[in-house]
């Protein structure tokens, strides 16, 4: 993870757009300026960054399902539960399951686990719109390749 850049997902490990699911690896860094203030002497991953991790995981699922033809933007977080503290260095597995896609929005059930124990879950809503420009779409495709999204899901 690169917290300062809001790059929460390190690698896509399982993607099934037809089955509407995605699994990702996310490793909390051992050190980050974020931990200097959250909390001094007792560093913890902020809850908002756990929610962002679930939102990004679901966003990658929506992008792959739509073959990168439209872009999901976070619109709402519902029923978020932060169940456990996450210290620096912890390996996380994020999962997303697409519940709805259509009418200009998508809904994903997201969760984060560590050592097979759920640490957070939420229902995430996205507004899905055409990419604002080709440069942004190209950057998303480049990032998708870096995260190991299979090439067949990057195009119509």
Backbone bond lengths (Angstrom), bond angles and torsions (degrees), N, CA, C in turn:
res aa  C-N    CA-C-N  psi(-1)  N-CA   C-N-CA  omega(-1)  CA-C   N-CA-C  phi
1 X - - - 1.451 - - 1.520 109.50 -
2 X 1.291 114.72 145.72 1.464 120.19 171.35 1.524 106.04 -121.29
3 X 1.317 115.76 88.32 1.459 121.51 -171.81 1.520 112.94 -58.81
4 X 1.323 116.56 -41.20 1.456 120.13 -177.17 1.524 111.86 -63.58
5 X 1.330 117.01 -22.56 1.463 121.75 -179.83 1.527 111.93 -106.62
6 X 1.326 116.14 5.67 1.467 121.99 -179.39 1.529 111.23 57.64
7 X 1.334 116.67 35.13 1.463 121.78 173.79 1.518 106.81 -99.05
8 X 1.323 115.65 91.56 1.450 121.50 -170.53 1.527 113.87 -90.96
9 X 1.306 117.78 -25.20 1.460 121.87 -177.47 1.530 108.78 -98.88
10 X 1.333 116.08 127.43 1.463 120.71 179.92 1.526 112.16 -91.40
11 X 1.337 116.64 -37.78 1.461 119.20 -176.22 1.518 110.12 -161.68
12 X 1.322 115.74 138.35 1.464 122.05 173.13 1.528 106.33 -84.25
13 X 1.327 117.66 123.01 1.465 119.95 -178.10 1.524 112.93 -105.90
14 X 1.316 117.62 -22.10 1.469 120.96 177.52 1.517 108.17 -151.86
15 X 1.329 115.46 127.25 1.458 121.10 -178.39 1.519 108.43 -137.53
16 X 1.331 115.15 124.99 1.452 121.35 178.35 1.526 108.54 -137.59
17 X 1.352 117.06 83.01 1.467 119.20 -179.23 1.533 113.41 -59.54
18 X 1.330 116.98 -34.01 1.464 119.31 179.08 1.537 110.29 -68.06
19 X 1.330 116.35 -38.20 1.463 121.40 176.02 1.510 112.74 -85.03
20 X 1.345 115.25 -4.61 1.462 123.23 174.58 1.528 113.83 64.60
21 X 1.365 116.48 39.36 1.461 120.25 179.94 1.525 111.21 -135.67
22 X 1.320 114.81 155.37 1.458 122.16 176.67 1.521 108.12 -149.19
23 X 1.337 115.98 142.32 1.452 123.04 174.08 1.520 108.04 -126.29
24 X 1.331 116.48 139.01 1.460 121.18 -177.50 1.521 110.88 -136.78
25 X 1.338 114.64 152.19 1.456 121.13 172.47 1.520 108.78 -97.31
26 X 1.317 115.13 140.04 1.457 121.64 179.87 1.526 107.04 -144.15
27 X 1.318 117.61 115.93 1.460 119.67 179.77 1.522 109.03 -108.96
28 X 1.309 114.55 121.62 1.458 120.34 177.96 1.529 107.03 -68.06
29 X 1.333 118.22 129.79 1.469 119.23 -178.90 1.528 111.51 -65.14
30 X 1.322 114.85 154.05 1.465 119.68 176.61 1.524 111.40 -69.03
31 X 1.339 114.98 -33.08 1.462 119.92 -179.00 1.514 109.94 -134.67
32 X 1.323 115.57 143.77 1.461 122.46 176.94 1.524 108.06 -166.18
33 X 1.335 117.19 144.44 1.466 118.75 174.67 1.539 112.65 -56.64
34 X 1.322 117.01 -24.72 1.468 120.49 178.33 1.530 110.18 -57.31
35 X 1.342 116.74 -38.00 1.461 120.62 -175.83 1.525 113.01 -75.24
36 X 1.346 116.48 -14.97 1.462 118.97 178.51 1.524 111.31 -65.01
37 X 1.316 116.57 -30.88 1.459 119.67 -179.50 1.519 113.81 -110.28
38 X 1.329 117.38 -6.45 1.478 121.05 -175.28 1.509 110.08 -134.27
39 X 1.201 121.15 79.16 1.458 133.47 -3.66 1.528 108.07 -120.57
40 X 1.332 119.20 143.88 1.464 120.73 179.34 1.537 110.80 -57.22
41 X 1.327 115.88 123.93 1.454 120.38 -179.79 1.518 114.57 84.45
42 X 1.323 117.13 -11.99 1.474 121.57 179.32 1.533 108.32 -149.64
43 X 1.354 117.53 69.56 1.467 120.44 -173.39 1.536 112.84 -67.44
44 X 1.325 115.09 136.05 1.462 122.81 177.41 1.526 109.27 -141.53
45 X 1.334 116.17 146.45 1.455 121.00 174.16 1.531 108.13 -66.45
46 X 1.336 118.57 123.81 1.464 119.90 179.26 1.535 111.67 -59.79
47 X 1.317 115.78 142.66 1.463 121.28 179.33 1.513 112.69 -56.68
48 X 1.324 117.27 -36.76 1.462 120.45 179.78 1.533 110.40 -62.62
49 X 1.335 117.83 -30.69 1.459 120.34 178.37 1.532 111.09 -78.02
50 X 1.324 117.15 -26.18 1.473 118.97 171.65 1.524 109.33 -66.97
51 X 1.322 116.71 -42.13 1.470 120.64 177.43 1.517 110.19 -63.98
52 X 1.327 117.23 -41.74 1.465 120.92 177.72 1.527 110.86 -62.25
53 X 1.318 117.72 -37.88 1.468 121.12 177.55 1.524 110.57 -61.26
54 X 1.325 117.23 -44.93 1.469 120.30 177.38 1.524 110.94 -64.91
55 X 1.335 116.74 -39.83 1.468 120.69 -179.75 1.526 111.13 -64.82
56 X 1.341 117.19 -42.56 1.462 119.40 179.13 1.526 111.31 -67.71
57 X 1.319 117.82 -39.27 1.460 121.07 178.07 1.525 110.00 -60.46
58 X 1.315 116.72 -47.32 1.466 120.55 176.78 1.512 112.16 -64.46
59 X 1.316 116.98 -36.19 1.462 120.75 178.03 1.517 112.08 -62.07
60 X 1.341 116.83 -40.70 1.464 119.62 177.16 1.532 111.17 -64.34
61 X 1.330 116.31 -36.40 1.468 119.35 176.82 1.523 110.91 -64.51
62 X 1.320 117.13 -45.35 1.467 120.70 179.25 1.527 109.83 -62.49
63 X 1.320 117.57 -45.39 1.464 120.48 178.67 1.529 111.84 -57.42
64 X 1.331 117.37 -46.47 1.466 120.88 -179.16 1.522 111.09 -66.47
65 X 1.324 116.70 -39.60 1.460 120.69 178.92 1.525 110.58 -61.83
66 X 1.326 116.37 -37.65 1.469 122.31 -179.57 1.531 111.81 -89.41
67 X 1.324 117.31 4.86 1.470 123.13 -179.89 1.534 111.91 54.59
68 X 1.333 115.02 36.98 1.468 122.63 175.27 1.526 112.75 59.38
69 X 1.329 116.02 32.32 1.460 120.58 177.55 1.525 112.04 -93.31
70 X 1.331 116.94 -22.95 1.466 122.43 177.16 1.529 108.02 -139.13
71 X 1.324 116.39 160.45 1.457 122.65 -173.32 1.528 110.56 -115.22
72 X 1.349 117.22 128.04 1.469 120.07 174.87 1.534 110.79 -86.43
73 X 1.308 116.12 134.44 1.458 122.49 175.62 1.524 107.96 -120.46
74 X 1.323 116.03 133.46 1.461 121.68 -178.87 1.523 110.33 -55.33
75 X 1.320 116.13 128.74 1.458 120.99 -178.98 1.534 112.46 -120.55
76 X 1.340 116.99 -34.56 1.463 119.47 -176.22 1.518 109.75 -159.75
77 X 1.324 115.31 145.84 1.456 122.17 172.94 1.523 106.56 -120.60
78 X 1.318 115.04 127.90 1.459 119.94 -175.37 1.526 109.05 -127.66
79 X 1.310 115.59 143.57 1.463 121.36 174.39 1.531 113.19 56.80
80 X 1.320 117.25 35.90 1.471 119.70 179.32 1.528 109.92 -71.91
81 X 1.326 113.81 134.74 1.461 120.23 177.04 1.523 107.86 -131.04
82 X 1.328 115.40 122.03 1.459 121.83 176.17 1.521 105.23 -102.55
83 X 1.314 116.54 107.18 1.457 122.22 -167.26 1.521 114.71 -95.52
84 X 1.342 117.15 -17.13 1.455 119.93 -174.95 1.519 109.50 -155.66
85 X 1.323 116.21 155.53 1.450 121.19 175.23 1.526 109.43 -77.78
86 X 1.331 115.98 147.30 1.464 121.54 179.47 1.531 107.87 -123.15
87 X 1.348 116.52 111.41 1.466 120.06 -179.96 1.525 111.69 -84.67
88 X 1.330 117.93 167.44 1.459 121.26 174.07 1.536 110.67 -57.47
89 X 1.340 115.07 147.24 1.457 120.83 176.96 1.519 115.04 84.51
90 X 1.315 118.31 -4.63 1.465 120.91 -176.49 1.534 111.35 -76.67
91 X 1.314 116.42 134.83 1.461 121.97 174.91 1.526 108.50 -85.45
92 X 1.316 115.76 130.92 1.465 121.46 -178.86 1.519 110.05 -121.22
93 X 1.311 115.30 151.19 1.462 121.86 171.09 1.522 106.48 -119.30
94 X 1.325 115.51 121.96 1.470 120.63 178.83 1.521 108.32 -105.00
95 X 1.325 116.18 140.03 1.455 121.73 179.37 1.519 109.62 -129.41
96 X 1.327 114.64 148.63 1.469 120.60 176.87 1.520 108.76 -138.74
97 X 1.323 114.36 141.63 1.466 121.27 175.64 1.528 107.34 -131.25
98 X 1.334 115.56 122.00 1.457 120.99 -178.01 1.526 109.57 -74.55
99 X 1.321 115.60 121.19 1.462 121.79 -179.74 1.525 110.63 -95.32
100 X 1.348 116.62 -37.83 1.471 121.21 -176.76 1.519 109.97 -150.38
101 X 1.329 115.44 140.81 1.460 121.40 170.70 1.516 107.40 -145.23
102 X 1.303 116.80 119.85 1.456 121.62 178.14 1.510 110.77 156.54
103 X 1.312 115.78 166.71 1.461 122.28 178.48 1.522 112.90 57.81
104 X 1.342 116.93 28.32 1.458 119.78 176.86 1.508 115.28 83.18
105 X 1.336 117.93 9.01 1.453 118.80 175.48 1.525 110.21 -146.67
106 X 1.324 115.10 164.38 1.462 121.99 178.12 1.524 107.96 -137.02
107 X 1.318 115.26 152.74 1.465 121.74 178.45 1.528 107.82 -130.41
108 X 1.339 114.99 133.04 1.461 121.54 -178.39 1.523 109.17 -128.92
109 X 1.331 116.40 140.17 1.460 121.82 167.85 1.521 106.04 -92.11
110 X 1.324 116.76 119.50 1.452 121.05 -177.69 1.512 111.63 -116.44
111 X 1.332 115.64 152.39 1.462 120.19 175.41 1.518 110.04 -152.27
112 X 1.319 114.38 157.95 1.465 122.29 174.68 1.524 107.01 -128.27
113 X 1.327 114.97 136.05 1.468 121.34 176.78 1.513 109.49 -129.08
114 X 1.325 114.65 157.19 1.458 121.93 172.63 1.517 106.78 -141.57
115 X 1.314 115.91 128.94 1.463 120.76 -176.64 1.528 111.17 51.93
116 X 1.342 114.78 41.77 1.480 123.16 177.92 1.528 113.71 64.61
117 X 1.318 116.19 17.26 1.464 121.32 177.69 1.522 108.10 -115.55
118 X 1.319 117.32 125.82 1.462 121.28 -178.89 1.521 109.95 -67.46
119 X 1.341 115.49 129.64 1.464 119.88 177.93 1.525 112.10 -109.98
120 X 1.356 117.52 -18.68 1.472 120.05 178.76 1.521 109.21 -163.19
121 X 1.326 115.33 151.94 1.466 120.58 171.82 1.514 108.90 -155.07
122 X 1.338 115.11 157.57 1.464 120.71 -178.57 1.523 109.72 -166.75
123 X 1.305 114.84 162.19 1.459 121.54 170.16 1.528 105.95 -103.12
124 X 1.339 115.77 124.67 1.461 121.62 -173.65 1.530 109.26 -114.01
125 X 1.326 116.15 130.53 1.464 122.72 177.32 1.528 109.05 -108.56
126 X 1.323 116.31 139.21 1.458 122.79 179.53 1.515 110.00 -126.38
127 X 1.307 116.41 143.93 1.463 122.74 166.44 1.519 104.72 -90.09
128 X 1.321 118.17 127.29 1.462 122.25 -176.44 1.527 108.33 -111.58
129 X 1.343 115.02 118.91 1.468 120.54 -176.35 1.531 109.64 -135.26
130 X 1.322 117.20 165.15 1.469 118.85 173.89 1.530 110.15 -59.87
131 X 1.330 116.24 150.73 1.461 119.45 176.28 1.522 109.08 -57.44
132 X 1.333 117.84 137.77 1.463 120.91 -179.26 1.530 113.21 -62.27
133 X 1.356 116.25 -29.90 1.465 119.63 178.51 1.525 109.61 -162.93
134 X 1.311 116.73 166.67 1.462 122.16 -177.60 1.525 112.81 -69.18
135 X 1.318 117.21 -30.66 1.465 120.73 179.47 1.524 110.06 -64.31
136 X 1.313 116.47 -45.29 1.465 121.22 179.59 1.530 110.11 -62.77
137 X 1.317 117.36 -44.45 1.469 121.07 178.80 1.527 110.31 -61.37
138 X 1.319 117.63 -43.22 1.462 121.41 179.35 1.535 110.89 -62.12
139 X 1.319 116.72 -39.51 1.464 119.88 178.31 1.528 111.16 -66.61
140 X 1.319 117.31 -37.95 1.465 120.49 177.33 1.526 110.68 -66.33
141 X 1.322 117.34 -39.95 1.468 120.73 177.16 1.529 111.03 -64.08
142 X 1.324 116.80 -41.11 1.465 121.16 177.77 1.531 110.58 -61.67
143 X 1.323 116.63 -44.94 1.460 120.77 178.57 1.523 110.52 -64.43
144 X 1.329 117.18 -40.30 1.467 121.09 178.66 1.524 110.71 -58.99
145 X 1.297 117.36 -42.57 1.472 120.99 178.35 1.534 110.63 -63.89
146 X 1.317 116.56 -41.06 1.473 120.81 178.68 1.529 110.95 -63.16
147 X 1.327 116.91 -33.87 1.467 121.75 -179.28 1.524 112.83 -83.93
148 X 1.337 117.05 -2.18 1.468 123.16 177.35 1.524 113.64 79.44
149 X 1.331 117.49 30.97 1.458 119.91 170.39 1.530 106.39 -70.70
150 X 1.333 118.15 125.87 1.469 119.49 -179.29 1.527 112.00 -57.77
151 X 1.310 115.40 138.40 1.472 123.09 -176.18 1.531 112.32 -52.75
152 X 1.325 117.31 -36.10 1.474 120.15 -176.48 1.529 112.90 -62.95
153 X 1.330 117.65 -17.82 1.467 120.05 178.94 1.524 113.24 -96.45
154 X 1.325 116.96 3.29 1.460 120.86 -176.48 1.518 113.13 -94.03
155 X 1.334 117.14 -5.69 1.468 120.79 -177.22 1.528 110.36 -141.50
156 X 1.331 114.76 155.80 1.470 119.68 177.09 1.501 111.07 -64.46
